[in-house]
Amino acid sequence: MDTMKEPTTLEARIQAHYETLPPAEKRLGDLLLNFPGDIANYSAGELAETAGTSKAAASRFFQRLGYKDFNEARRQVREAKRWGSPVYLSSSHGDDRTMPSRFLSDHLQQETLNLTRTLEAIRPDVLRDVADALAKARRVQIVGFRNSRMLALYLQRQLLLMRPDVSLLPQAGQTLGEDLVDMAEPDLLVVIGMRRRVAAIPRLMEIARDSGAQILLVTDPSATQSTDLATWTLDCHVRSSSLLDSYSAAMSVLNLLCVTLFERSLSDPYSRLRRIESLHDELEELDAFAWLKES
């Protein structure tokens, strides 16, 4: 016999009970449906005041939703914020920043902080070891899902400028098994998994580890389950001044890896680049001398 699954997230619970909420509790429900992330930053009394209701009504509201108390609901939302859910990263105070200059200032401050924290945490010996592994591996396979896919594609295209046998997984519309079957000790798997990772990543890393391959995990500080499976882990801060994550620090780290590989780990880094440039010219792929035509 089929049973209906009980709602678990805050907004799902509010929606399930919304029509039966008393007016005093419904005002709080309206506030949290629009800005569920606010519960992580305020007390029950402050939320009740903002919603124009009483603290007692707020207490009844959370119990009606199935929580033990307000603190249990707040813990759930804080975990959702840490996981990077845009729904919970929104705030009712976002409208305070109406001036474009304020948006720019907040954005610059957070981007600078992300870059500083990320790059200062990288150990030089780890950077050297990863660059050497990228140079010596028989094959480099790079995995990225969802938003991490664009980062994986960037890294693959840069590495192909410097070495052969660099592949991006999964191939469009394909499964992973065919690409993992030949993975072995001489190989390197690069897993790019920013927060809101797919559930398959830990199992994928276990398979790579069991095959003897080395594993580089490029992720954010919220990753805990997968780090023990990696040979090396590089944490990239992705927090944004808005509800959307920023990947500028991650792009900087990938660029740094490629530059380090090129500068210290390759015996003849320019030979492959020269051959690629010759092919570009032969195929007339790039309008490299457009500036001469214009003059």
VMD Tcl script that draws the C-alpha trace (Angstrom):
set ca {
  {0.00 0.00 0.00}
  {1.42 3.38 -1.05}
  {1.87 5.97 1.66}
  {2.45 9.64 1.11}
  {5.95 10.76 2.08}
  {6.00 13.26 4.90}
  {7.50 16.64 3.90}
  {10.93 17.24 5.41}
  {12.16 20.69 4.37}
  {10.89 23.80 6.12}
  {9.10 25.25 3.10}
  {7.52 21.87 2.25}
  {6.18 21.56 5.79}
  {4.77 25.08 5.69}
  {3.06 24.44 2.38}
  {1.58 21.17 3.69}
  {0.00 22.91 6.70}
  {-0.56 26.36 5.24}
  {-4.32 26.20 4.70}
  {-4.94 25.10 8.32}
  {-2.65 27.65 9.97}
  {-4.30 30.24 12.26}
  {-3.84 33.84 11.04}
  {-1.11 34.60 13.60}
  {0.93 31.60 12.47}
  {0.15 32.13 8.80}
  {1.92 35.52 8.91}
  {5.07 33.76 10.06}
  {4.55 31.13 7.39}
  {4.33 33.83 4.72}
  {7.61 35.34 5.89}
  {9.46 32.03 5.86}
  {8.03 30.88 2.53}
  {9.53 34.01 0.97}
  {12.79 33.95 2.95}
  {13.29 30.57 4.68}
  {16.97 31.35 5.26}
  {16.09 34.06 7.78}
  {15.46 31.46 10.46}
  {19.20 30.68 10.58}
  {20.13 34.19 11.70}
  {17.40 35.22 14.13}
  {15.78 34.07 17.33}
  {12.18 32.92 17.50}
  {11.24 36.20 19.13}
  {12.91 38.28 16.41}
  {11.19 36.29 13.67}
  {7.84 36.64 15.42}
  {8.34 40.40 15.70}
  {9.28 40.70 12.02}
  {6.18 38.71 11.04}
  {3.93 40.76 13.32}
  {2.97 37.87 15.57}
  {3.78 36.64 19.09}
  {6.58 34.41 20.36}
  {3.97 31.95 21.66}
  {2.40 31.75 18.19}
  {5.86 31.13 16.73}
  {6.43 28.29 19.18}
  {3.11 26.67 18.26}
  {3.90 27.19 14.58}
  {7.12 25.14 14.64}
  {5.57 22.39 16.71}
  {2.64 22.23 14.30}
  {5.13 21.71 11.48}
  {6.52 18.66 13.26}
  {9.64 20.13 14.80}
  {10.50 19.56 18.43}
  {11.06 23.29 18.78}
  {12.37 26.35 16.96}
  {16.01 25.30 17.44}
  {15.48 22.04 15.55}
  {14.07 23.93 12.59}
  {16.95 26.41 12.72}
  {19.54 23.62 12.72}
  {17.95 22.12 9.61}
  {18.03 25.44 7.78}
  {21.61 26.16 8.79}
  {22.63 22.82 7.31}
  {20.76 23.68 4.10}
  {22.61 27.01 3.93}
  {25.93 25.24 4.44}
  {24.99 22.86 1.63}
  {24.44 25.87 -0.63}
  {20.71 25.76 -1.36}
  {19.80 29.09 -3.05}
  {16.36 28.94 -1.42}
  {17.92 29.20 2.03}
  {20.62 31.68 1.05}
  {18.02 34.35 0.30}
  {17.25 36.96 2.94}
  {14.47 39.41 3.67}
  {17.16 42.04 4.16}
  {18.50 41.72 0.63}
  {16.47 44.77 -0.41}
  {18.62 46.93 1.90}
  {21.38 46.94 -0.71}
  {19.64 49.01 -3.37}
  {22.63 51.04 -4.61}
  {24.71 49.50 -7.42}
  {27.87 50.72 -5.71}
  {26.90 48.73 -2.60}
  {26.39 45.58 -4.66}
  {29.78 46.05 -6.28}
  {31.49 46.72 -2.98}
  {29.96 43.66 -1.28}
  {30.78 41.50 -4.30}
  {34.41 42.66 -4.43}
  {34.85 42.15 -0.70}
  {33.51 38.60 -0.78}
  {35.43 37.64 -3.92}
  {38.66 38.94 -2.39}
  {37.97 37.02 0.80}
  {37.29 33.82 -1.14}
  {40.51 34.12 -3.11}
  {42.58 34.97 -0.06}
  {41.27 32.12 2.07}
  {41.53 29.62 -0.76}
  {45.04 30.42 -1.96}
  {46.54 30.93 1.49}
  {45.38 27.44 2.50}
  {47.22 25.66 -0.35}
  {50.44 24.03 0.80}
  {53.30 24.49 -1.71}
  {54.35 20.83 -1.38}
  {50.81 19.67 -2.22}
  {50.73 21.98 -5.24}
  {54.04 20.53 -6.45}
  {52.90 16.94 -5.88}
  {49.67 17.47 -7.79}
  {51.49 19.14 -10.69}
  {53.93 16.22 -10.85}
  {51.03 13.75 -10.82}
  {49.33 15.62 -13.66}
  {52.55 15.36 -15.67}
  {53.35 11.70 -14.98}
  {49.91 10.06 -15.07}
  {49.24 7.70 -17.98}
  {45.78 9.21 -18.31}
  {44.00 12.07 -16.57}
  {40.25 11.71 -16.23}
  {38.29 14.71 -14.99}
  {34.82 14.37 -13.52}
  {32.36 17.19 -12.93}
  {28.59 17.27 -12.49}
  {26.11 20.16 -12.44}
  {27.91 23.51 -11.94}
  {31.21 21.69 -11.45}
  {30.99 20.57 -15.08}
  {32.13 23.95 -16.42}
  {35.15 23.89 -14.09}
  {35.99 20.36 -15.23}
  {35.73 21.40 -18.88}
  {38.02 24.38 -18.31}
  {40.66 22.20 -16.64}
  {40.47 19.56 -19.38}
  {40.96 22.07 -22.18}
  {43.92 23.69 -20.43}
  {45.61 20.37 -19.71}
  {45.21 19.29 -23.33}
  {47.47 22.19 -24.28}
  {50.25 20.57 -22.27}
  {49.75 16.80 -22.37}
  {47.77 14.05 -24.18}
  {45.16 11.65 -22.84}
  {43.02 14.02 -20.80}
  {39.31 13.14 -20.86}
  {36.16 14.70 -19.45}
  {33.63 12.45 -17.72}
  {30.85 11.63 -18.08}
  {30.55 11.98 -21.83}
  {27.33 13.66 -22.92}
  {24.41 11.30 -22.48}
  {26.66 8.41 -21.46}
  {27.24 6.30 -18.35}
  {30.52 6.08 -16.47}
  {31.18 2.35 -16.39}
  {32.77 2.18 -19.84}
  {35.23 4.95 -18.96}
  {36.18 3.57 -15.56}
  {36.76 -0.07 -16.54}
  {40.40 0.48 -17.59}
  {41.36 2.81 -14.74}
  {44.56 1.62 -13.07}
  {47.50 2.67 -10.91}
  {49.23 4.89 -13.52}
  {46.08 7.03 -13.87}
  {44.89 10.19 -12.13}
  {41.24 10.99 -11.46}
  {40.40 14.64 -10.87}
  {37.02 15.07 -9.18}
  {35.59 18.58 -9.15}
  {32.70 18.64 -6.73}
  {31.46 21.95 -5.42}
  {28.67 21.96 -2.89}
  {25.35 20.40 -3.78}
  {27.33 17.47 -5.11}
  {25.66 14.46 -6.69}
  {25.42 11.35 -4.52}
  {27.53 9.27 -6.93}
  {30.80 11.06 -6.19}
  {31.90 9.05 -3.09}
  {31.24 5.73 -4.84}
  {33.07 6.94 -7.93}
  {36.08 7.85 -5.80}
  {35.98 4.48 -4.04}
  {36.15 2.70 -7.41}
  {39.10 4.84 -8.47}
  {40.90 4.23 -5.18}
  {40.34 0.48 -5.40}
  {41.77 0.48 -8.93}
  {45.00 2.04 -7.64}
  {44.55 5.43 -9.32}
  {45.49 8.63 -7.53}
  {42.68 11.08 -6.84}
  {42.64 14.87 -6.71}
  {39.47 16.33 -5.18}
  {38.77 20.00 -5.88}
  {35.86 20.98 -3.69}
  {34.63 23.49 -1.11}
  {34.89 23.38 2.69}
  {31.48 21.71 3.05}
  {32.87 18.41 1.71}
  {33.50 15.92 4.49}
  {32.48 12.47 3.26}
  {34.74 12.40 0.21}
  {37.97 13.94 1.47}
  {39.21 10.72 3.09}
  {39.01 9.00 -0.29}
  {41.25 11.54 -2.04}
  {45.03 11.51 -2.40}
  {44.95 15.31 -2.33}
  {42.16 17.77 -1.56}
  {42.07 21.43 -2.56}
  {39.34 23.46 -0.86}
  {37.90 26.45 -2.72}
  {35.67 28.98 -0.99}
  {32.49 29.62 -2.97}
  {30.47 31.91 -0.71}
  {28.85 34.83 -2.46}
  {27.32 38.14 -1.43}
  {24.20 36.90 -3.23}
  {22.28 33.63 -3.18}
  {24.37 32.19 -6.05}
  {27.74 30.55 -5.37}
  {30.87 32.08 -6.86}
  {33.51 29.92 -8.53}
  {36.20 32.54 -9.12}
  {38.46 31.05 -6.43}
  {38.03 27.57 -7.94}
  {38.94 28.88 -11.40}
  {42.01 30.55 -9.91}
  {43.12 27.28 -8.29}
  {42.70 25.37 -11.57}
  {44.68 28.04 -13.38}
  {47.40 27.82 -10.72}
  {47.59 24.04 -11.17}
  {48.06 24.41 -14.91}
  {50.69 27.14 -14.57}
  {52.60 25.05 -12.01}
  {52.44 22.03 -14.30}
  {53.72 24.06 -17.24}
  {56.52 25.79 -15.34}
  {58.00 22.95 -13.30}
  {56.76 19.51 -14.27}
  {57.14 19.30 -18.06}
  {60.48 18.64 -19.76}
  {59.58 20.51 -22.96}
  {56.40 22.51 -22.29}
  {56.48 24.50 -25.53}
  {56.74 21.71 -28.10}
  {53.11 20.62 -27.81}
  {51.91 24.22 -27.82}
  {53.85 24.90 -31.05}
  {52.25 21.90 -32.75}
  {48.80 23.01 -31.65}
  {49.38 26.53 -32.94}
  {50.60 25.14 -36.26}
  {47.39 23.14 -36.59}
  {45.31 26.23 -35.79}
  {47.09 28.05 -38.63}
  {46.76 25.14 -41.05}
  {43.04 24.81 -40.34}
  {42.54 28.59 -40.25}
  {40.58 28.10 -37.02}
  {41.50 31.36 -35.32}
  {41.38 34.88 -36.65}
  {44.68 35.50 -34.91}
  {45.78 38.42 -37.08}
  {42.53 40.34 -37.27}
  {44.32 43.39 -35.90}
  {46.57 43.47 -38.98}
  {43.56 43.43 -41.29}
  {41.97 46.28 -39.40}
  {45.07 48.42 -39.75}
}
mol new
graphics top color blue
foreach p $ca { graphics top sphere $p radius 0.5 }
foreach p [lrange $ca 0 end-1] q [lrange $ca 1 end] { graphics top cylinder $p $q radius 0.2 }
display resetview
